[in-house]
Amino acid sequence: MKSEVVTLSIDLHFTAENAPQAIQLLISGCGKTEAKPGCQQCRVTKDTVKGNRVRYTEAWNTQADFDRHLQSEEFRRVLVALDMCSEEPEVSVGNFSGHTGLRYLQNLCDRIDSEQPGAA
């Protein structure tokens, strides 16, 4: 069976004070993310009407490619930006078989962390 593309889409809302720093943080990791094997795209788009709202998206060839990325410094930047949100972000992770949200992403990160050598 052919593997399906895995997508990550996050809608983030920031205060006017922290929006520039958070957006720069997200943008700073996109080039390195797109250069990784298996990455189809990494984008940061700013809402032109509500300038403090941002959509962050990634697309990966396989679940394994996405899982490897979750361990990276570039993805840690995304997590820092999530912590900077003024409202709970809307997260969608999935493929054509289904989509899940923030809880799924947290569980996936926790699972990957626990599989790392030296994890408690």
VMD Tcl script that draws the C-alpha trace (Angstrom):
set ca {
  {0.00 0.00 0.00}
  {1.34 3.43 -0.92}
  {2.02 5.77 1.99}
  {-0.04 8.94 2.20}
  {1.14 12.50 2.54}
  {0.99 13.76 6.13}
  {-0.02 17.37 6.61}
  {0.26 19.70 9.58}
  {-1.79 22.89 9.66}
  {-1.79 25.25 12.63}
  {-3.81 28.45 12.94}
  {-2.16 30.70 15.51}
  {-3.32 33.99 17.05}
  {-0.82 36.27 18.75}
  {-1.03 39.56 20.61}
  {0.20 42.61 18.71}
  {3.24 42.70 20.99}
  {4.51 39.18 20.38}
  {3.31 38.63 16.78}
  {6.50 39.88 15.06}
  {8.78 37.69 17.21}
  {6.55 34.62 16.87}
  {6.22 35.02 13.10}
  {9.99 35.43 12.72}
  {10.53 32.33 14.83}
  {8.27 30.29 12.53}
  {9.81 31.71 9.35}
  {13.36 31.08 10.60}
  {12.86 27.30 10.49}
  {11.06 26.97 7.15}
  {14.12 26.84 4.87}
  {15.84 24.10 6.85}
  {12.56 22.21 7.19}
  {11.92 22.27 3.44}
  {15.47 21.02 2.81}
  {14.83 17.85 4.85}
  {14.26 14.56 3.06}
  {10.55 13.94 2.71}
  {9.37 17.52 3.17}
  {7.12 18.74 0.38}
  {6.48 22.18 1.81}
  {6.71 24.43 4.85}
  {4.81 27.72 4.78}
  {3.98 30.61 7.07}
  {1.13 32.83 5.89}
  {-0.09 35.94 7.65}
  {-3.74 36.91 7.57}
  {-3.92 40.19 5.66}
  {-7.03 41.34 7.52}
  {-6.14 40.17 11.02}
  {-2.37 40.63 11.04}
  {-1.84 38.81 14.32}
  {-3.26 35.58 12.89}
  {-0.92 33.18 11.13}
  {-1.27 29.80 9.43}
  {1.70 27.45 9.61}
  {1.64 24.43 7.28}
  {3.88 21.49 6.48}
  {3.47 18.53 4.13}
  {5.52 15.32 4.41}
  {5.84 12.32 2.11}
  {5.37 9.78 4.91}
  {4.49 9.49 8.58}
  {8.10 8.41 9.26}
  {9.42 11.62 7.67}
  {7.05 13.69 9.80}
  {7.95 11.75 12.96}
  {11.68 12.43 12.41}
  {10.95 16.11 11.95}
  {9.11 16.27 15.29}
  {12.47 15.64 17.01}
  {14.22 18.54 15.27}
  {15.31 21.99 16.38}
  {13.14 23.46 13.63}
  {10.03 21.83 15.11}
  {10.99 23.03 18.59}
  {10.62 26.55 17.18}
  {7.05 25.72 16.21}
  {6.37 24.51 19.76}
  {7.79 27.76 21.20}
  {5.50 29.74 18.88}
  {2.54 27.65 20.07}
  {3.35 28.70 23.63}
  {3.30 32.35 22.54}
  {-0.31 32.19 21.28}
  {-2.90 34.41 22.91}
  {-5.62 31.81 22.13}
  {-5.48 28.04 21.85}
  {-4.17 27.25 18.37}
  {-6.22 25.17 15.95}
  {-4.11 22.17 14.96}
  {-4.83 19.60 12.28}
  {-2.48 16.68 11.65}
  {-3.45 14.01 9.21}
  {-3.68 12.46 5.80}
  {-6.47 11.26 3.56}
  {-7.39 8.62 6.14}
  {-8.28 11.17 8.77}
  {-7.33 14.25 10.71}
  {-6.69 14.87 14.35}
  {-5.75 17.90 16.40}
  {-3.61 19.31 19.16}
  {-4.07 16.33 21.49}
  {-2.84 13.98 18.75}
  {0.21 16.17 18.15}
  {1.01 16.22 21.88}
  {0.63 12.43 22.12}
  {2.81 11.92 19.06}
  {5.57 14.15 20.46}
  {5.37 12.37 23.83}
  {5.61 8.96 22.15}
  {8.62 9.97 20.09}
  {10.34 11.50 23.14}
  {9.82 8.27 25.11}
  {11.42 6.25 22.31}
  {14.62 8.30 22.42}
  {17.70 6.63 23.96}
  {18.08 7.63 27.57}
  {14.41 8.59 27.95}
  {12.99 7.93 31.40}
}
mol new
graphics top color blue
foreach p $ca { graphics top sphere $p radius 0.5 }
foreach p [lrange $ca 0 end-1] q [lrange $ca 1 end] { graphics top cylinder $p $q radius 0.2 }
display resetview
